[in-house]
Amino acid sequence: MGKMDPKVKSKINRIAAESHAIARELEEIAQGISREFKGIGVAQCSSSLQGAARKYHRVSSELRRI
């Protein structure tokens, strides 16, 4: 397999970094929701955001392997 174009690799790295940043934001939002709100649905909402964050972390990790 040939070497990847440096511009393409740079774009992939930027997308991976952005995906990681999104994951961190989602984690922070989930933690904030858990801290600031009480009631039915809070745990589910927080859990859903954590799940989305895990997916963004996975995408970031996969992109860095390219």
C-alpha positions as CSV (number, residue, x, y, z in Angstrom):
1,M,0.0,0.0,0.0
2,G,1.3,3.5,-0.9
3,K,2.0,6.3,1.4
4,M,-0.8,8.6,2.3
5,D,-0.8,12.2,1.0
6,P,0.3,14.4,3.8
7,K,-2.6,16.8,3.3
8,V,-5.1,13.9,3.5
9,K,-3.3,12.6,6.7
10,S,-3.5,16.1,8.2
11,K,-7.2,16.3,7.5
12,I,-7.8,12.9,9.0
13,N,-5.9,14.0,12.1
14,R,-7.9,17.2,12.4
15,I,-11.2,15.2,12.1
16,A,-9.9,12.8,14.8
17,A,-9.0,15.7,17.1
18,E,-12.4,17.3,16.6
19,S,-14.1,14.0,17.2
20,H,-12.2,13.6,20.5
21,A,-13.1,17.2,21.4
22,I,-16.8,16.5,20.8
23,A,-16.6,13.4,23.0
24,R,-15.1,15.4,25.8
25,E,-17.9,18.0,25.5
26,L,-20.5,15.3,25.6
27,E,-18.9,13.8,28.7
28,E,-18.9,17.2,30.4
29,I,-22.5,17.8,29.5
30,A,-23.5,14.4,30.8
31,Q,-21.7,15.1,34.1
32,G,-23.4,18.5,34.3
33,I,-26.8,17.1,33.8
34,S,-26.2,14.5,36.5
35,R,-25.1,17.1,38.9
36,E,-27.6,19.9,38.2
37,F,-30.8,18.1,37.5
38,K,-32.9,15.6,39.4
39,G,-35.9,13.5,38.4
40,I,-37.1,11.0,35.9
41,G,-35.1,10.7,32.8
42,V,-31.9,12.3,34.1
43,A,-30.0,9.0,34.3
44,Q,-31.2,8.0,30.9
45,C,-30.2,11.3,29.4
46,S,-26.8,11.2,31.0
47,S,-26.2,7.6,29.9
48,S,-27.2,8.4,26.3
49,L,-24.7,11.2,26.2
50,Q,-22.0,9.0,27.6
51,G,-22.8,6.4,25.0
52,A,-22.5,9.0,22.2
53,A,-19.2,10.2,23.7
54,R,-17.8,6.6,23.6
55,K,-18.7,6.4,19.9
56,Y,-16.9,9.7,19.2
57,H,-13.9,8.4,21.1
58,R,-14.0,5.2,19.0
59,V,-14.2,7.2,15.8
60,S,-11.3,9.3,16.9
61,S,-9.2,6.2,17.7
62,E,-10.0,4.5,14.4
63,L,-9.1,7.6,12.4
64,R,-5.8,7.8,14.1
65,R,-5.0,4.3,13.0
66,I,-5.3,5.2,9.4
